[in-house]
Each structure stands twice: as C-alpha cells, then as structure tokens.
C-alpha cells in the first residue's frame, strides 16, 4: 500500500519462467482494484505504462 497520496511507488516482481514458457496474461490486484493485462508490442506497452503513471493511475508492465 502506498502511504503517500502524491508520490507513486514503483516495484519489480520477478519470477522464473522456463525458456520454452510463454506468458500470455497477468492479473494484479492493488487495493481491491484488479488489473488484467494483455500482450502488446514492447513500445506500445511502454508508452501506455508511462501515460498511465503520468496520469496518476496504477499500471503494470511485464518484460522478458
């Protein structure tokens, strides 16, 4: 939980995947809000992530 209403907290969550594994979705829950992700080109995802953070929204981005 973010104790500050004005400053975002960024964190990294790492988990192992076999070389042949593919991650096709990810669901995260923050303070009761569920975020369902979808696979997108890396640049598209990065732009959407940055835009969401700049707007003060919760955002999730996964990378390999």
C-alpha positions in Angstrom: 0.0 0.0 0.0 1.2 3.5 -0.9 1.3 5.6 2.2 1.5 8.8 0.1 -1.3 10.2 -2.0 1.0 12.2 -4.1 4.0 10.0 -4.8 3.9 6.7 -6.7 5.9 3.7 -5.6 7.5 1.5 -8.3 8.5 -2.1 -7.6 9.8 -5.0 -9.6 8.4 -8.5 -9.2 10.5 -11.3 -10.7 9.5 -14.9 -11.2 11.3 -17.7 -13.1 10.0 -18.9 -16.4 11.3 -21.9 -18.4 12.9 -20.9 -21.7 10.1 -22.6 -23.6 7.4 -20.9 -21.5 5.2 -18.1 -22.7 3.4 -15.6 -20.5 0.2 -14.6 -22.3 -1.6 -12.7 -19.4 -1.0 -11.4 -16.0 -3.5 -10.3 -13.3 -2.6 -8.0 -10.4 -4.7 -6.6 -7.6 -3.9 -3.3 -5.9 -6.0 -2.0 -3.0 -9.0 -4.0 -4.3 -8.6 -2.9 -7.9 -7.9 -5.8 -10.3 -5.8 -5.1 -13.4 -5.9 -7.7 -16.2 -3.1 -7.3 -18.7 -2.7 -8.3 -22.3 0.3 -8.9 -24.6 1.3 -5.9 -26.7 4.4 -4.7 -28.7 7.0 -3.5 -26.2 7.0 0.1 -27.4 3.2 0.3 -27.2 3.2 -1.2 -23.7 5.9 1.2 -22.5 4.0 4.2 -23.9 0.7 3.1 -22.3 2.5 2.4 -19.0 4.2 5.8 -18.9 1.0 7.6 -19.8 -0.9 5.8 -17.0 1.8 6.6 -14.4 1.9 10.2 -15.6 -1.9 10.4 -15.1 -1.6 9.0 -11.6 -3.2 5.6 -12.4 -2.0 2.2 -11.3 -0.1 0.5 -14.1 1.6 -2.9 -14.7 4.1 -3.8 -17.3 5.8 -7.2 -17.8 9.1 -7.7 -19.7 11.2 -10.7 -20.5 
